[in-house]
C-alpha cells in the first residue's frame, strides 16, 4: 500500500512535466502553426506562430480561444489541456500576442497613484487597440482582437476542413460561439473580453491581480458582464503568493462559488503553482468540468 501511495504521489508531482515534454497530438488531429504576419502583413512584433488544433473526425463545436500569460509562447502552450478541449468538442486556438511587459510591472507605484484606471486602460490597449496608452508600444493592429480576427479570416480562406466561418459574423468574431480562456495575464484578458461580449464560456486560470490603488483590486472586476455568471469559471493554486487576491477578483466578478477551483495538487520542485493549473494532467477531470461539452 505504501508503495502504491508513493507511486501516485510521484505521478502527481512529476507526471505533468514528463507529459508536456513528450507530448504529441494524435494523428487524427489537425495541427496548424500560423505566423501572425501571414494574417496581417503589418504585424511584426510577437510574430511567433499561433497554435491551431482540432479534430475534423468529430462533430464540430465551439471554439476555445486561449491566451498565454506574460512571456508565454503559443507553441509551448499547455497541450494536454488543449487535447482535452478537442476531446470535449472544441476547435482550439492558442493566440500569439504581445504579452510583455506584465500589467503588474506597469500599473503600480506612482503610475497607479496617478491613474487608478491604469490596469483597465492597459487591457483595453492590448485587447482592442482603441486607446492611447503611453507605457506600451503596441500598435492598434497588434491588439488581441485584431490578431484573432485576422487569424479566423485567414483560416476560413486557407483551411476549409476547419469550417472557420462558423466563428465569424460579418468579418468579426462570433463571440457566442467562442469560449475565452487564458492563464495569468491571458486569463485576465479572457475575463475582460467576457465583460464586454456574450461569450460561450470564460475560464480564467490564475488571471492576474490588477489594482486601482494599493491593496484595492481594480474597478473593472466589478463592472457588469455581458456574459452571465453561470458561464464563468476561475481557478488558482493554493500555493500561489497572490492566491487570495485572485480569489477576491473572482468574487468581485461574481463567479459562482462552485465555479471557483482552488487547485492543490503538489507542485514539482523548481516549478510554480501559478502555472500548475494548466500544466498538471492530474487536473484533467477538473479541466473537463471547466470546459463542459464544446459540441
VENWO-V354714 format. One line per field, one symbol per residue. ss: DSSP state (H for helix, E for strand, L for the rest). phi: phi as a letter, one per 40 degrees, with the letter a starting at -180 (. if undefined). burial: + if it has 9 or more other ideal C-beta (glycine too) atoms within 8 Angstrom, else -. Layout:
ss: ???
phi: ???
burial: ???
//
This chain:
ss: LHHHHHHHHHHHHHHHHHHHHHLLLLLLLEEEEELHHHHLLLLLLLLLLEEEEELLLLLLLLEEEEELLLLLLHHHLLHHHHHHHHHLLLEEEEELLLLLLLHHHHLLHHHHHHLLLHHHHHHHHHHLLLLLLLLLLLLHHHLHHHHHHHHHHHHHHHLHHHLHHHHEELLEELHHHEEEEEELHHHHHHHHHHHHLLLLEEEEELLLLLEEELLEELHHHHLLLLLLHHHEEEEEELLLLLHHHHHHHHHHLLLLHHHEEEELLLLLLLLLHHHHHHHLHHHHHHHHHHHLLLL
phi: .ccccccccccccbdccccccbcbcdccccbbbbcdcccacccbcfccccbbaabccbdcbcbbcbbccdgcbdcbcccccccccccchccbbbccacbbccdccccafcccccaccdcccccdcccbgbbbbccbbccdcccdccdccccccdcccbbcccfcccbbbfgbdcdcbbcbaibfdcccccccccccbcbcabbbcfcgacbcbdgbccccdccdbcccdcbcbabaccccdbdccccdcccccgcddcbbbccacdbddgbbcdbccbbccccdccdccccgccb
burial: --------+++++++++-++--+-+---++-++++++-++--+-+++-+++++++----+++++++++++-++++-++++++++++-++++++++++++--+++-++---++--+-+++++++++++++---+--+-+--++++++++++++++++--+--+-+-+++----+++-+++++++++++++++++++---++++++++++++++----+++++---+-+---++++++++-+--+-+++++++++-++--+++++-+-++--+-+++++-++-+++-+++-++--++
//
